[in-house]
Amino acid sequence: MVKLNGSSTIEVITSSLIFMTVFVISLWTLSGLSLRGDNGYTILEAEAQLEARFEQYGNGTWPDNTYVDRFDWGEITTILSSYRDYDNIQQVSMYAVIERSSYNIEYVRLVARQYD
């Protein structure tokens, strides 16, 4: 007959604590990866703010620069630059980064420069 050695109480408690710790960490990691903050209303608000910012910055009169507008849901970065080698065309690049979400929006448009 084969004699089996049992584990001591301290070994059982230690292995149980290690197992539970790994289990809790894995659940916390998975829940953080699977929960997305993509709220339809937030995305619609970001789209509306992008259109409003284009109305503001997309008229061709602003100097080439980077402009950042902060909101409750995130931020919009607007980059105004000359389009390639054309001095009379301005490229308007707009990036909306929505916090706590994997959804970002990017607009790139060309406008004619307006000189005073």
N, C-alpha and C positions, 0 to 999 in steps of 0.2 A: 504494500500500500504506500502511496506517495503522500508525504506530509507537506502541506501548504503552510507557508508563513503568512500571517495576517499583518496588516499595517497598524501602527500605533495611532492613538487618537490625535496626536500632534501632526502626524503625517497626513491624516485624512482632513483635518481642519485646514492645514496649509495648502493642500492641493485644491480643496474647495474654494478657498479665498482666491487663489490664482485663477481658477476657472471662472469664477464670478467676475473678477476684475477684467479679464480678457473679454468676457461676454458683454459687460457694460460698455467697455470702450468700443467694441465693434458695433453695438447698437447705436451709440452716440454718433459714431462716424457715419454709419449708413443713414441715419435720420438727417444729419446735416447735409449729406449729398443729395438725398431724394426730395427734400422740401425746397421747392423753388418759390420765390416770392413774385412770380409773374402774375400780377394783378392786371386784369384787362383795363380797368379805369386808369391805372397808373401809366400804362402804355399809351392809352388815348391822350392823357394829359401831356405826356412827353411829345407825342406827335403834334399836338396843338401848339405846344411851346416852341417846337422846332419851326413850325410855320410862322409863328409870331417873330421869332428871331431872324428868320429869313426876310421877313418884311422889314425888319429893323436894319440888318446888316447887308442885305442883298440889293441895295439900290445903287451900288457902284461908287458911292461918295466916301466910304470909310477907308482910311489908310490900311495898308497891309500890316497885319498884326494878328495876335492870338487873343481872343476874348473868351472869358469863362463866366458863365452865369450859373449860380447855385440855386437849387430848389429843394423842397422837402423830399422829393423822390430821388434826387441825384443831381447831375450837372450836365450842362451843354457846353461843349467847347467849340468855338467857331474860329476857323483859321482862314484869314483872307490873304491871298497871295496872287501874284501875277501868273497868268496862265502861259506856261512855256516861255517863249520869247516875245509874246505879244503884250505890249504895254497898255493897249486899249481894252484888254479883256481881263477880268478879275475872276479867279476861282474862289468859290465860297464852299469850304468844307466844314460840315457840321456833324458833331458826334455827340449823341445823347447816351450817357452811361447811367443806367438805372441801378441804384444800390439794392442789394439783397435780391438780385435777379440776374439771370443769365441772358436776358434780352437787352441788346443794345441796338441803336439806330444810327445809320450813317447816311448823310445827304451830301452829294457833291454836285454843285451847279455852277454854270458859267454865266456871268453878267457883263454887260458893257460898262466900262468905267465912265463916270460922269465927272468931268472937270469943270470947275467953276471959272 
